[in-house]
Amino acid sequence: MASEKAITLRLDGALRGKLDKLATATGRSRSFLAAEAIRDYVALNNWQIEEIHKGLAEAERGEFASDKDVKRVAKKWAQRGR
């Protein structure tokens, strides 16, 4: 693709060996697997940051769970743990 750009990264020998084995086992290139891993990492971290910002905005608006709500959820999870 014209919009793709190459980057260089350093991996220790053990990790590169594992990546090579995975590439062979899946029939994919190291580049494909690395790009896929980075894509997943970025998506996960973007999601977490967005959720944190949403939570902060709710807190700034004073939107907090009531004591009753917190106790209900804590009780539910305590029962699941038994």
Distance bins in CASP14 RR format, pairs under 12 A and 6 or more apart:
PFRMAT RR
TARGET T0000
AUTHOR 0000-0000-0000
RMODE 2
METHOD distances of the structure
MODEL  1
1 35 0 0 0 0 0 1 0 0 0 0 0
4 31 0 0 0 0 0 1 0 0 0 0 0
4 32 0 0 0 0 0 1 0 0 0 0 0
4 35 0 0 0 0 1 0 0 0 0 0 0
5 35 0 0 0 0 0 1 0 0 0 0 0
6 31 0 0 0 0 1 0 0 0 0 0 0
6 34 0 0 0 0 0 1 0 0 0 0 0
6 35 0 0 0 0 0 1 0 0 0 0 0
7 31 0 0 0 0 1 0 0 0 0 0 0
7 34 0 0 0 0 1 0 0 0 0 0 0
7 35 0 0 0 0 1 0 0 0 0 0 0
7 38 0 0 0 0 1 0 0 0 0 0 0
8 31 0 0 0 0 0 1 0 0 0 0 0
8 34 0 0 0 0 0 1 0 0 0 0 0
9 15 0 0 0 0 0 1 0 0 0 0 0
9 16 0 0 0 0 0 1 0 0 0 0 0
9 19 0 0 0 0 0 1 0 0 0 0 0
9 30 0 0 0 0 0 1 0 0 0 0 0
9 31 0 0 0 0 0 1 0 0 0 0 0
9 34 1 0 0 1 0 0 0 0 0 0 0
9 35 0 0 0 0 0 1 0 0 0 0 0
9 37 0 0 0 0 0 1 0 0 0 0 0
9 38 0 0 0 0 1 0 0 0 0 0 0
10 16 0 0 0 0 1 0 0 0 0 0 0
10 34 0 0 0 0 0 1 0 0 0 0 0
11 17 0 0 0 0 1 0 0 0 0 0 0
11 18 0 0 0 0 1 0 0 0 0 0 0
11 19 1 0 0 1 0 0 0 0 0 0 0
11 20 0 0 0 0 0 1 0 0 0 0 0
11 30 0 0 0 0 1 0 0 0 0 0 0
11 33 0 0 0 0 0 1 0 0 0 0 0
11 34 0 0 0 0 1 0 0 0 0 0 0
11 37 0 0 0 0 0 1 0 0 0 0 0
12 18 0 0 0 0 0 1 0 0 0 0 0
12 19 0 0 0 0 0 1 0 0 0 0 0
13 19 0 0 0 0 1 0 0 0 0 0 0
13 20 0 0 0 0 1 0 0 0 0 0 0
14 20 0 0 0 0 0 1 0 0 0 0 0
14 21 0 0 0 0 0 1 0 0 0 0 0
15 21 0 0 0 0 0 1 0 0 0 0 0
15 22 0 0 0 0 0 1 0 0 0 0 0
15 30 0 0 0 0 0 1 0 0 0 0 0
15 33 0 0 0 0 0 1 0 0 0 0 0
15 34 0 0 0 0 0 1 0 0 0 0 0
15 37 0 0 0 0 0 1 0 0 0 0 0
16 22 0 0 0 0 0 1 0 0 0 0 0
16 23 0 0 0 0 0 1 0 0 0 0 0
16 30 1 0 0 1 0 0 0 0 0 0 0
16 33 0 0 0 0 0 1 0 0 0 0 0
16 34 0 0 0 0 0 1 0 0 0 0 0
17 23 0 0 0 0 1 0 0 0 0 0 0
17 24 0 0 0 0 1 0 0 0 0 0 0
17 25 0 0 0 0 0 1 0 0 0 0 0
17 30 0 0 0 0 1 0 0 0 0 0 0
17 33 0 0 0 0 0 1 0 0 0 0 0
18 24 0 0 0 0 0 1 0 0 0 0 0
18 25 0 0 0 0 0 1 0 0 0 0 0
18 30 0 0 0 0 0 1 0 0 0 0 0
18 33 0 0 0 0 0 1 0 0 0 0 0
18 34 0 0 0 0 0 1 0 0 0 0 0
18 37 0 0 0 0 0 1 0 0 0 0 0
19 25 0 0 0 0 0 1 0 0 0 0 0
19 26 0 0 0 0 0 1 0 0 0 0 0
19 28 0 0 0 0 0 1 0 0 0 0 0
19 29 0 0 0 0 0 1 0 0 0 0 0
19 30 1 0 1 0 0 0 0 0 0 0 0
19 31 0 0 0 0 0 1 0 0 0 0 0
19 32 0 0 0 0 0 1 0 0 0 0 0
19 33 1 0 0 1 0 0 0 0 0 0 0
19 34 1 0 0 1 0 0 0 0 0 0 0
19 35 0 0 0 0 0 1 0 0 0 0 0
19 36 0 0 0 0 0 1 0 0 0 0 0
19 37 0 0 0 0 1 0 0 0 0 0 0
20 26 0 0 0 0 0 1 0 0 0 0 0
20 27 0 0 0 0 0 1 0 0 0 0 0
20 28 0 0 0 0 0 1 0 0 0 0 0
20 29 0 0 0 0 0 1 0 0 0 0 0
20 30 1 0 0 1 0 0 0 0 0 0 0
20 31 0 0 0 0 0 1 0 0 0 0 0
20 33 0 0 0 0 1 0 0 0 0 0 0
20 34 0 0 0 0 0 1 0 0 0 0 0
21 27 0 0 0 0 0 1 0 0 0 0 0
21 28 0 0 0 0 0 1 0 0 0 0 0
21 30 0 0 0 0 0 1 0 0 0 0 0
21 33 0 0 0 0 0 1 0 0 0 0 0
22 28 1 0 0 1 0 0 0 0 0 0 0
22 29 0 0 0 0 0 1 0 0 0 0 0
22 30 0 0 0 0 1 0 0 0 0 0 0
22 32 0 0 0 0 0 1 0 0 0 0 0
22 33 1 0 0 1 0 0 0 0 0 0 0
22 34 0 0 0 0 0 1 0 0 0 0 0
22 36 0 0 0 0 0 1 0 0 0 0 0
22 37 0 0 0 0 0 1 0 0 0 0 0
23 29 1 0 0 1 0 0 0 0 0 0 0
23 30 1 0 1 0 0 0 0 0 0 0 0
23 31 0 0 0 0 1 0 0 0 0 0 0
23 32 1 0 0 1 0 0 0 0 0 0 0
23 33 1 0 1 0 0 0 0 0 0 0 0
23 34 0 0 0 0 1 0 0 0 0 0 0
23 36 0 0 0 0 0 1 0 0 0 0 0
23 37 0 0 0 0 0 1 0 0 0 0 0
24 30 0 0 0 0 1 0 0 0 0 0 0
24 33 0 0 0 0 0 1 0 0 0 0 0
25 33 0 0 0 0 0 1 0 0 0 0 0
26 32 0 0 0 0 1 0 0 0 0 0 0
26 33 1 0 0 1 0 0 0 0 0 0 0
26 36 0 0 0 0 0 1 0 0 0 0 0
27 33 0 0 0 0 1 0 0 0 0 0 0
28 34 0 0 0 0 1 0 0 0 0 0 0
28 35 0 0 0 0 1 0 0 0 0 0 0
28 36 0 0 0 0 1 0 0 0 0 0 0
28 37 0 0 0 0 0 1 0 0 0 0 0
29 35 0 0 0 0 1 0 0 0 0 0 0
29 36 0 0 0 0 0 1 0 0 0 0 0
30 36 0 0 0 0 0 1 0 0 0 0 0
30 37 0 0 0 0 0 1 0 0 0 0 0
31 37 0 0 0 0 0 1 0 0 0 0 0
31 38 0 0 0 0 0 1 0 0 0 0 0
32 38 0 0 0 0 0 1 0 0 0 0 0
32 39 0 0 0 0 0 1 0 0 0 0 0
33 39 0 0 0 0 0 1 0 0 0 0 0
33 40 0 0 0 0 0 1 0 0 0 0 0
34 40 0 0 0 0 0 1 0 0 0 0 0
34 41 0 0 0 0 0 1 0 0 0 0 0
35 41 0 0 0 0 0 1 0 0 0 0 0
35 42 0 0 0 0 0 1 0 0 0 0 0
36 42 0 0 0 0 0 1 0 0 0 0 0
36 43 0 0 0 0 0 1 0 0 0 0 0
37 43 0 0 0 0 0 1 0 0 0 0 0
37 44 0 0 0 0 0 1 0 0 0 0 0
38 44 0 0 0 0 0 1 0 0 0 0 0
38 45 0 0 0 0 0 1 0 0 0 0 0
39 45 0 0 0 0 0 1 0 0 0 0 0
39 46 0 0 0 0 0 1 0 0 0 0 0
40 46 0 0 0 0 0 1 0 0 0 0 0
40 47 0 0 0 0 0 1 0 0 0 0 0
41 47 0 0 0 0 0 1 0 0 0 0 0
41 48 0 0 0 0 0 1 0 0 0 0 0
42 48 0 0 0 0 0 1 0 0 0 0 0
42 49 0 0 0 0 0 1 0 0 0 0 0
43 49 0 0 0 0 0 1 0 0 0 0 0
43 50 0 0 0 0 0 1 0 0 0 0 0
44 50 0 0 0 0 0 1 0 0 0 0 0
44 51 0 0 0 0 0 1 0 0 0 0 0
45 51 0 0 0 0 0 1 0 0 0 0 0
45 52 0 0 0 0 0 1 0 0 0 0 0
46 52 0 0 0 0 0 1 0 0 0 0 0
46 53 0 0 0 0 0 1 0 0 0 0 0
47 53 0 0 0 0 0 1 0 0 0 0 0
47 54 0 0 0 0 0 1 0 0 0 0 0
48 54 0 0 0 0 0 1 0 0 0 0 0
48 55 0 0 0 0 0 1 0 0 0 0 0
49 55 0 0 0 0 0 1 0 0 0 0 0
49 56 0 0 0 0 0 1 0 0 0 0 0
50 56 0 0 0 0 0 1 0 0 0 0 0
50 57 0 0 0 0 0 1 0 0 0 0 0
51 57 0 0 0 0 0 1 0 0 0 0 0
51 58 0 0 0 0 0 1 0 0 0 0 0
52 58 0 0 0 0 0 1 0 0 0 0 0
52 59 0 0 0 0 0 1 0 0 0 0 0
53 59 0 0 0 0 0 1 0 0 0 0 0
53 60 0 0 0 0 0 1 0 0 0 0 0
54 60 0 0 0 0 0 1 0 0 0 0 0
54 61 0 0 0 0 0 1 0 0 0 0 0
54 63 0 0 0 0 0 1 0 0 0 0 0
55 61 0 0 0 0 1 0 0 0 0 0 0
55 62 0 0 0 0 0 1 0 0 0 0 0
55 63 0 0 0 0 1 0 0 0 0 0 0
55 64 0 0 0 0 0 1 0 0 0 0 0
55 65 0 0 0 0 0 1 0 0 0 0 0
56 62 0 0 0 0 0 1 0 0 0 0 0
56 63 0 0 0 0 0 1 0 0 0 0 0
57 63 0 0 0 0 1 0 0 0 0 0 0
58 64 1 0 0 1 0 0 0 0 0 0 0
58 65 0 0 0 0 1 0 0 0 0 0 0
59 65 0 0 0 0 0 1 0 0 0 0 0
63 69 0 0 0 0 0 1 0 0 0 0 0
64 70 0 0 0 0 1 0 0 0 0 0 0
65 71 0 0 0 0 1 0 0 0 0 0 0
65 72 0 0 0 0 1 0 0 0 0 0 0
65 73 1 0 0 1 0 0 0 0 0 0 0
65 74 0 0 0 0 0 1 0 0 0 0 0
66 72 0 0 0 0 1 0 0 0 0 0 0
66 73 0 0 0 0 0 1 0 0 0 0 0
67 73 0 0 0 0 0 1 0 0 0 0 0
67 74 0 0 0 0 0 1 0 0 0 0 0
68 74 0 0 0 0 0 1 0 0 0 0 0
68 75 0 0 0 0 0 1 0 0 0 0 0
69 75 0 0 0 0 0 1 0 0 0 0 0
69 76 0 0 0 0 0 1 0 0 0 0 0
70 76 0 0 0 0 0 1 0 0 0 0 0
70 77 0 0 0 0 0 1 0 0 0 0 0
71 77 0 0 0 0 0 1 0 0 0 0 0
71 78 0 0 0 0 0 1 0 0 0 0 0
72 78 0 0 0 0 0 1 0 0 0 0 0
72 79 0 0 0 0 0 1 0 0 0 0 0
73 79 0 0 0 0 0 1 0 0 0 0 0
73 80 0 0 0 0 0 1 0 0 0 0 0
74 80 0 0 0 0 0 1 0 0 0 0 0
74 81 0 0 0 0 0 1 0 0 0 0 0
75 81 0 0 0 0 0 1 0 0 0 0 0
75 82 0 0 0 0 0 1 0 0 0 0 0
76 82 0 0 0 0 0 1 0 0 0 0 0
END
